[in-house]
Amino acid sequence: MAEHRELYGRTYIVGYQVEIRKGLWERVKTLGAPRILASLWLAGCLSVAFACAMLVGVKWGLLPMGLWLLGHGTMVALTLADPHWDDVIVAQLTRRYKSLYEAG
């Protein structure tokens, strides 16, 4: 006979049923935004901030970081509305979907 085990109030058959980890089906996020886009956005804003601080002045170096905060907040809001918004944008840019298709 199969061995049964209880986990979180459910009965599982050992070796046959396992709990699915969230990391296998949820997207990886950094502070609520998709990880790759958030990392690229932060790296770009930091490099612009460093260049502004060195060339113009330290006060001007803070401006790109405010822009980063605004952009990251936008990405978080888009992720809350649709977790796959970046895939939709990539598909729109690469596949050139039409807004209206002719029948027939």
DSSP file (Angstrom, degrees, kcal/mol; ACC not computed):
  #  RESIDUE AA STRUCTURE BP1 BP2  ACC     N-H-->O    O-->H-N    N-H-->O    O-->H-N    TCO  KAPPA ALPHA  PHI   PSI    X-CA   Y-CA   Z-CA
    1    1 A M              0   0    0      0, 0.0     2,-0.2     0, 0.0     0, 0.0   0.000 360.0 360.0 360.0 153.5    0.0    0.0    0.0
    2    2 A A        -     0   0    0      1,-0.1     2,-0.4    11,-0.0    13,-0.1  -0.513 360.0-118.2 -79.0 145.6    1.0    3.5   -0.6
    3    3 A E        -     0   0    0     11,-0.2    11,-2.3    -2,-0.2     2,-0.3  -0.694  28.1-151.3 -84.7 133.7    2.2    5.7    2.3
    4    4 A H  E     -A   13   0A   0     -2,-0.4     2,-0.3     9,-0.2     9,-0.2  -0.820  12.7-174.7-107.6 145.9    0.0    8.7    3.0
    5    5 A R  E     -A   12   0A   0      7,-2.6     7,-3.7    -2,-0.3     2,-0.4  -0.994  18.6-133.6-138.3 144.5    1.2   12.0    4.5
    6    6 A E  E     +A   11   0A   0     -2,-0.3     2,-0.4     5,-0.2     5,-0.2  -0.838  25.5 171.2-101.2 135.5   -0.7   15.1    5.5
    7    7 A L  E >  S-A   10   0A   0      3,-2.5     3,-1.5    -2,-0.4    -2,-0.0  -0.959  71.7 -11.5-143.5 122.0    0.5   18.6    4.6
    8    8 A Y  T 3  S-     0   0    0     -2,-0.4     3,-0.1     1,-0.3    -1,-0.0   0.844 129.5 -53.3  56.4  37.5   -1.5   21.8    5.1
    9    9 A G  T 3  S+     0   0    0      1,-0.3     2,-0.3     0, 0.0    -1,-0.3   0.521 117.1 108.7  80.5   5.4   -4.6   19.8    5.8
   10   10 A R  E <   -A    7   0A   0     -3,-1.5    -3,-2.5     2,-0.0     2,-0.5  -0.860  67.0-126.3-114.5 151.0   -4.4   17.7    2.6
   11   11 A T  E     -A    6   0A   0     -2,-0.3     2,-0.3    -5,-0.2    -5,-0.2  -0.850  29.5-172.1 -97.3 125.3   -3.5   14.0    2.2
   12   12 A Y  E     -A    5   0A   0     -7,-3.7    -7,-2.6    -2,-0.5     2,-0.6  -0.876  25.6-126.9-115.6 148.3   -0.7   13.3   -0.2
   13   13 A I  E >>  -A    4   0A   0     -2,-0.3     4,-2.3    -9,-0.2     3,-2.0  -0.861  38.8-117.3 -90.4 120.3    0.6   10.0   -1.6
   14   14 A V  T 34 S+     0   0    0    -11,-2.3   -11,-0.2    -2,-0.6     4,-0.1  -0.356  95.4  11.9 -63.8 130.8    4.3   10.0   -0.9
   15   15 A G  T 34 S+     0   0    0      2,-0.3    -1,-0.3    -2,-0.1     3,-0.1   0.298 126.0  60.3  86.9  -8.7    6.3    9.9   -4.1
   16   16 A Y  T <4 S+     0   0    0     -3,-2.0     2,-0.5     1,-0.3    -2,-0.2   0.735 101.8  39.9-116.6 -43.1    3.3   10.6   -6.3
   17   17 A Q     <  +     0   0    0     -4,-2.3    -2,-0.3     2,-0.0    -1,-0.3  -0.935  65.0 172.1-114.6 132.7    1.9   14.0   -5.3
   18   18 A V        -     0   0    0     -2,-0.5     2,-0.3    -3,-0.1    -5,-0.0  -0.932  37.8 -99.5-134.0 159.2    4.1   16.9   -4.4
   19   19 A E        -     0   0    0     -2,-0.3     2,-0.5     1,-0.0    -2,-0.0  -0.599  36.9-127.0 -76.5 135.4    3.5   20.6   -3.7
   20   20 A I        -     0   0    0     -2,-0.3     2,-0.2     2,-0.0    -1,-0.0  -0.749  23.7-129.9 -86.3 125.6    4.2   22.9   -6.7
   21   21 A R    >>  -     0   0    0     -2,-0.5     3,-1.5     1,-0.1     4,-0.5  -0.482   9.1-129.5 -75.4 143.6    6.6   25.6   -5.7
   22   22 A K  H >> S+     0   0    0      1,-0.3     4,-2.4     2,-0.2     3,-1.0   0.807 104.2  67.8 -63.0 -29.8    5.6   29.2   -6.6
   23   23 A G  H 34 S+     0   0    0      1,-0.2    -1,-0.3     2,-0.2     5,-0.1   0.665  94.0  59.0 -66.4 -15.8    9.0   29.8   -8.3
   24   24 A L  H <4 S+     0   0    0     -3,-1.5    -1,-0.2     1,-0.1    -2,-0.2   0.743 120.9  20.2 -84.9 -23.5    8.2   27.3  -11.0
   25   25 A W  H << S+     0   0    0     -3,-1.0     2,-0.3    -4,-0.5    -2,-0.2   0.522 108.2  79.0-125.5  -9.0    5.1   29.1  -12.3
   26   26 A E  S  < S-     0   0    0     -4,-2.4     2,-0.1    -5,-0.1     3,-0.0  -0.761  82.7-107.9-100.0 151.0    5.3   32.7  -11.1
   27   27 A R        -     0   0    0     -2,-0.3     2,-0.4     1,-0.1    -2,-0.1  -0.452  33.1-112.0 -73.4 147.4    7.5   35.3  -12.8
   28   28 A V        -     0   0    0     -2,-0.1     7,-1.8    -5,-0.1     2,-0.3  -0.681  42.5-172.0 -81.2 128.8   10.7   36.4  -11.0
   29   29 A K  E     -B   34   0B   0     -2,-0.4     2,-0.5     5,-0.2    -3,-0.0  -0.892  24.4-148.4-125.4 152.4   10.3   40.0   -9.9
   30   30 A T  E >  S-B   33   0B   0      3,-3.0     3,-1.5    -2,-0.3    -2,-0.0  -0.969  89.6 -22.4-117.4 112.2   12.6   42.7   -8.4
   31   31 A L  T 3  S-     0   0    0     -2,-0.5    -1,-0.1     1,-0.3    45,-0.1   0.806 129.7 -49.8  55.5  32.5   10.6   45.0   -6.2
   32   32 A G  T 3  S+     0   0    0      1,-0.3    -1,-0.3    47,-0.0    47,-0.1   0.371 120.6  96.2  94.0  -4.3    7.4   44.1   -8.0
   33   33 A A  E <  S-B   30   0B   0     -3,-1.5    -3,-3.0    46,-0.1    -1,-0.3  -0.810  90.8 -78.0-114.6 157.7    8.7   44.6  -11.6
   34   34 A P  E  >  -B   29   0B   0      0, 0.0     4,-2.7     0, 0.0     5,-0.2  -0.310  46.0-127.9 -55.6 134.3   10.0   42.0  -14.1
   35   35 A R  H  > S+     0   0    0     -7,-1.8     4,-2.3     1,-0.2     5,-0.2   0.870 100.5  45.9 -58.9 -47.3   13.6   41.3  -13.0
   36   36 A I  H  > S+     0   0    0     -8,-0.2     4,-2.5     1,-0.2    -1,-0.2   0.938 116.4  44.2 -66.7 -46.4   15.4   41.8  -16.4
   37   37 A L  H  > S+     0   0    0      1,-0.2     4,-2.5     2,-0.2    -1,-0.2   0.905 114.1  50.6 -64.6 -40.2   13.6   45.1  -17.2
   38   38 A A  H  X S+     0   0    0     -4,-2.7     4,-2.2     2,-0.2    -1,-0.2   0.897 111.9  47.8 -64.5 -39.3   14.1   46.4  -13.7
   39   39 A S  H  X S+     0   0    0     -4,-2.3     4,-2.5    -5,-0.2    -2,-0.2   0.917 113.5  46.4 -68.3 -43.5   17.8   45.6  -13.7
   40   40 A L  H  X S+     0   0    0     -4,-2.5     4,-2.5     2,-0.2    -2,-0.2   0.907 113.0  50.2 -64.6 -40.8   18.4   47.2  -17.1
   41   41 A W  H  X S+     0   0    0     -4,-2.5     4,-2.3    -5,-0.2    -2,-0.2   0.911 112.6  46.7 -63.6 -43.1   16.4   50.3  -16.1
   42   42 A L  H  X S+     0   0    0     -4,-2.2     4,-2.6     2,-0.2     5,-0.2   0.916 112.5  49.5 -65.9 -43.4   18.3   50.7  -12.9
   43   43 A A  H  X S+     0   0    0     -4,-2.5     4,-2.1     2,-0.2    -2,-0.2   0.911 112.7  47.9 -63.3 -41.8   21.7   50.2  -14.6
   44   44 A G  H  X S+     0   0    0     -4,-2.5     4,-2.1     2,-0.2    -2,-0.2   0.924 113.7  46.0 -64.4 -44.6   20.8   52.7  -17.3
   45   45 A C  H  X S+     0   0    0     -4,-2.3     4,-2.4     1,-0.2    -2,-0.2   0.875 112.2  51.4 -68.1 -36.7   19.6   55.3  -14.8
   46   46 A L  H  X S+     0   0    0     -4,-2.6     4,-2.5     2,-0.2    -1,-0.2   0.898 110.3  48.6 -66.5 -39.5   22.6   54.8  -12.5
   47   47 A S  H  X S+     0   0    0     -4,-2.1     4,-2.3     2,-0.2    -2,-0.2   0.903 113.6  46.4 -68.1 -39.3   25.0   55.3  -15.5
   48   48 A V  H  X S+     0   0    0     -4,-2.1     4,-2.7     2,-0.2    -2,-0.2   0.902 112.8  50.8 -66.7 -40.1   23.3   58.5  -16.6
   49   49 A A  H  X S+     0   0    0     -4,-2.4     4,-2.4     2,-0.2    -2,-0.2   0.907 111.1  48.1 -63.8 -41.6   23.2   59.7  -12.9
   50   50 A F  H  X S+     0   0    0     -4,-2.5     4,-2.1     2,-0.2    -2,-0.2   0.918 112.4  48.5 -64.9 -42.9   26.9   59.0  -12.6
   51   51 A A  H  X S+     0   0    0     -4,-2.3     4,-2.6     1,-0.2     5,-0.4   0.914 112.9  47.9 -63.9 -42.5   27.7   60.8  -15.9
   52   52 A C  H  X>S+     0   0    0     -4,-2.7     5,-2.3     1,-0.2     4,-2.3   0.902 111.3  51.1 -64.0 -40.4   25.5   63.8  -14.9
   53   53 A A  H  <5S+     0   0    0     -4,-2.4    -1,-0.2     3,-0.2    -2,-0.2   0.872 116.1  40.8 -65.7 -36.5   27.2   64.0  -11.5
   54   54 A M  H  <5S+     0   0    0     -4,-2.1    -2,-0.2    -5,-0.2    -1,-0.2   0.874 125.8  32.0 -79.6 -37.7   30.7   63.9  -13.0
   55   55 A L  H  <5S+     0   0    0     -4,-2.6    -3,-0.2    -5,-0.2    -2,-0.2   0.873 135.2  14.4 -90.5 -39.7   30.1   66.3  -15.9
   56   56 A V  T  <5S-     0   0    0     -4,-2.3     2,-0.3    -5,-0.4    -3,-0.2   0.869 114.9 -68.3-105.5 -54.5   27.4   68.7  -14.7
   57   57 A G     >< -     0   0    0     -5,-2.3     4,-0.9     1,-0.1    -1,-0.3  -0.855  37.3 -95.7 165.3 159.7   27.1   68.5  -10.9
   58   58 A V  H  > S+     0   0    0     -2,-0.3     4,-0.7     1,-0.2     3,-0.5   0.865 118.8  57.5 -65.0 -37.0   26.0   66.3   -8.1
   59   59 A K  H >4 S+     0   0    0      1,-0.3     3,-0.9     2,-0.2     4,-0.5   0.879 105.6  50.5 -63.5 -35.8   22.5   67.9   -7.9
   60   60 A W  H >4 S+     0   0    0     -3,-0.3     3,-0.5     1,-0.2    -1,-0.3   0.723  99.9  66.6 -72.8 -20.0   21.9   67.1  -11.6
   61   61 A G  H 3< S+     0   0    0     -4,-0.9     4,-0.5    -3,-0.5    -1,-0.2   0.710  93.4  59.5 -71.7 -20.1   22.9   63.5  -10.8
   62   62 A L  T <X S+     0   0    0     -3,-0.9     4,-1.5    -4,-0.7     3,-0.2   0.723  88.6  74.2 -79.6 -21.2   19.8   63.1   -8.6
   63   63 A L  H <> S+     0   0    0     -3,-0.5     4,-1.9    -4,-0.5     3,-0.3   0.918  93.4  50.4 -60.3 -46.6   17.5   63.9  -11.5
   64   64 A P  H  > S+     0   0    0      0, 0.0     4,-2.2     0, 0.0    -1,-0.2   0.825 106.5  56.8 -62.6 -27.5   17.9   60.5  -13.2
   65   65 A M  H  > S+     0   0    0     -4,-0.5     4,-2.0    -3,-0.2    -2,-0.2   0.859 105.9  49.3 -72.8 -32.7   17.2   58.7   -9.9
   66   66 A G  H  X S+     0   0    0     -4,-1.5     4,-2.0    -3,-0.3    -1,-0.2   0.878 110.9  50.8 -66.6 -37.4   13.9   60.5   -9.7
   67   67 A L  H  X S+     0   0    0     -4,-1.9     4,-2.6     2,-0.2    -2,-0.2   0.871 107.8  53.4 -65.4 -36.9   13.3   59.4  -13.3
   68   68 A W  H  X S+     0   0    0     -4,-2.2     4,-3.1     2,-0.2     5,-0.3   0.925 107.4  50.7 -61.7 -44.1   14.2   55.8  -12.2
   69   69 A L  H  X S+     0   0    0     -4,-2.0     4,-2.2     1,-0.2    -2,-0.2   0.907 111.9  47.1 -61.7 -42.3   11.6   55.9   -9.4
   70   70 A L  H  X S+     0   0    0     -4,-2.0     4,-1.8     2,-0.2    -1,-0.2   0.923 115.1  45.6 -64.5 -45.2    8.9   57.1  -11.8
   71   71 A G  H  X S+     0   0    0     -4,-2.6     4,-2.1     2,-0.2    -2,-0.2   0.895 113.5  48.5 -66.7 -40.8    9.8   54.4  -14.4
   72   72 A H  H  X S+     0   0    0     -4,-3.1     4,-2.4     2,-0.2    -1,-0.2   0.896 109.9  52.4 -67.7 -39.2   10.0   51.6  -11.8
   73   73 A G  H  X S+     0   0    0     -4,-2.2     4,-2.3    -5,-0.3    -1,-0.2   0.885 108.8  51.1 -61.7 -37.9    6.7   52.7  -10.3
   74   74 A T  H  X S+     0   0    0     -4,-1.8     4,-2.4     2,-0.2    -2,-0.2   0.909 109.6  49.6 -64.4 -42.4    5.2   52.5  -13.8
   75   75 A M  H  X S+     0   0    0     -4,-2.1     4,-2.2     2,-0.2    -2,-0.2   0.888 110.8  49.9 -64.6 -38.0    6.6   49.0  -14.3
   76   76 A V  H  X S+     0   0    0     -4,-2.4     4,-2.2     2,-0.2    -2,-0.2   0.917 111.2  48.9 -65.5 -42.8    5.2   47.9  -11.0
   77   77 A A  H  X S+     0   0    0     -4,-2.3     4,-1.8     1,-0.2    -2,-0.2   0.902 112.2  48.3 -64.3 -40.7    1.7   49.3  -11.8
   78   78 A L  H  X S+     0   0    0     -4,-2.4     4,-3.0     1,-0.2    -1,-0.2   0.882 110.7  51.9 -65.5 -37.6    1.8   47.6  -15.2
   79   79 A T  H  < S+     0   0    0     -4,-2.2    -2,-0.2     1,-0.2    -1,-0.2   0.868 108.7  50.2 -67.7 -36.3    2.8   44.3  -13.6
   80   80 A L  H  < S+     0   0    0     -4,-2.2    -1,-0.2     1,-0.2    -2,-0.2   0.879 115.0  44.1 -67.7 -36.3    0.0   44.5  -11.1
   81   81 A A  H  < S+     0   0    0     -4,-1.8    -2,-0.2     1,-0.3    -1,-0.2   0.919 138.0   1.1 -73.8 -44.2   -2.5   45.2  -14.0
   82   82 A D    ><  -     0   0    0     -4,-3.0     3,-1.5    -5,-0.1    -1,-0.3  -0.883  61.0-155.3-147.7 110.4   -1.1   42.4  -16.3
   83   83 A P  T 3  S+     0   0    0      0, 0.0     3,-0.2     0, 0.0    -4,-0.1   0.696  96.8  46.8 -62.4 -18.0    1.8   40.2  -15.2
   84   84 A H  T 3> S+     0   0    0      1,-0.2     4,-1.5    -6,-0.1     3,-0.2  -0.076  70.6 123.6-113.8  33.7    2.9   39.6  -18.8
   85   85 A W  H <> S+     0   0    0     -3,-1.5     4,-2.0     1,-0.2    -1,-0.2   0.843  72.5  55.6 -64.5 -33.6    2.7   43.1  -20.2
   86   86 A D  H  > S+     0   0    0     -3,-0.2     4,-2.3     1,-0.2    -1,-0.2   0.867 105.4  51.7 -69.3 -35.1    6.3   43.0  -21.4
   87   87 A D  H  > S+     0   0    0     -3,-0.2     4,-2.4     2,-0.2    -1,-0.2   0.873 108.7  52.1 -65.3 -36.4    5.7   39.9  -23.5
   88   88 A V  H  X S+     0   0    0     -4,-1.5     4,-2.3     2,-0.2    -2,-0.2   0.910 110.1  47.8 -65.7 -42.3    2.7   41.7  -25.0
   89   89 A I  H  X S+     0   0    0     -4,-2.0     4,-2.3     2,-0.2    -2,-0.2   0.913 112.1  49.1 -66.4 -42.1    4.9   44.7  -25.9
   90   90 A V  H  X S+     0   0    0     -4,-2.3     4,-2.4     1,-0.2     5,-0.3   0.919 112.2  48.7 -62.5 -43.1    7.6   42.5  -27.4
   91   91 A A  H  X S+     0   0    0     -4,-2.4     4,-2.4     1,-0.2     5,-0.4   0.889 110.9  51.1 -64.1 -38.7    5.0   40.6  -29.5
   92   92 A Q  H  X S+     0   0    0     -4,-2.3     4,-0.9     1,-0.2     5,-0.3   0.905 114.6  42.9 -65.1 -40.7    3.5   43.8  -30.7
   93   93 A L  H  < S+     0   0    0     -4,-2.3    -2,-0.2     2,-0.1    -1,-0.2   0.850 122.9  35.7 -75.6 -34.2    6.9   45.2  -31.8
   94   94 A T  H  < S+     0   0    0     -4,-2.4    -2,-0.2    -5,-0.2    -3,-0.2   0.827 124.9  36.1 -91.3 -32.4    8.2   42.0  -33.4
   95   95 A R  H  < S-     0   0    0     -4,-2.4    -3,-0.2    -5,-0.3    -2,-0.1   0.580  92.5-138.3 -99.4 -10.4    5.1   40.5  -35.0
   96   96 A R     <  -     0   0    0     -4,-0.9    -4,-0.1    -5,-0.4    -3,-0.1   0.947  22.0-157.5  53.1  59.9    3.4   43.7  -36.0
   97   97 A Y        -     0   0    0     -5,-0.3     2,-0.2    -6,-0.2    -1,-0.1  -0.398  10.6-128.5 -64.6 142.1   -0.2   42.9  -35.0
   98   98 A K        -     0   0    0      1,-0.1     3,-0.1    -2,-0.1    -1,-0.1  -0.627   3.3-137.7 -89.7 152.0   -2.8   44.8  -36.8
   99   99 A S  S    S+     0   0    0     -2,-0.2     2,-0.4     1,-0.2    -1,-0.1   0.711  92.2  27.1 -80.6 -19.4   -5.6   46.6  -34.9
  100  100 A L        -     0   0    0      2,-0.0     2,-0.4    -3,-0.0    -1,-0.2  -0.990  69.2-158.5-145.4 132.2   -8.2   45.4  -37.4
  101  101 A Y        -     0   0    0     -2,-0.4     2,-0.3    -3,-0.1     0, 0.0  -0.904  21.1-124.7-112.5 140.7   -8.3   42.4  -39.7
  102  102 A E        -     0   0    0     -2,-0.4     2,-0.3     1,-0.0    -2,-0.0  -0.645  25.9-127.5 -80.9 135.8  -10.4   42.1  -42.8
  103  103 A A              0   0    0     -2,-0.3    -1,-0.0     1,-0.2     0, 0.0  -0.615 360.0 360.0 -82.5 142.3  -12.7   39.1  -42.9
  104  104 A G              0   0    0     -2,-0.3    -1,-0.2     0, 0.0    -2,-0.0   0.434 360.0 360.0  95.9 360.0  -12.6   36.8  -45.9
